[in-house]
Amino acid sequence: GRTVTVVANEPQVVTVRLGQLERALSNLVDNALKFCPTTQPVEIVVNGKRIDVVDHGSGISDADKPLVFDRFYRSAATRALPGSGLGLAIVKQFATDHNATVAVSDTSGGGATVTITFA
């Protein structure tokens, strides 16, 4: 019952293991849907060699941002929710395996944006 939009602006060709990319994007979209209780869509935006997964939920605290890609890390705000703390660690491993970077930032107006940038 939720909308996920995909926008591609001048996409570039990158070489990746397709299964790993699918898993990483699936983890990001699942997290965005889980932590974004609004009816606003989750967005996947491709700009060149950069992929942003954008939600408009409560966001991630500045204290948690450096830790969210660590295996098994769960912020105090999410410990009561289902999950193992591995989803973003899998995204980080995908980025490392493909000479890419991954980062989290605030979405304008509220929420979180996770960005994978390929070299």
Disulfide bonds with the S-S distance in Angstrom:
none
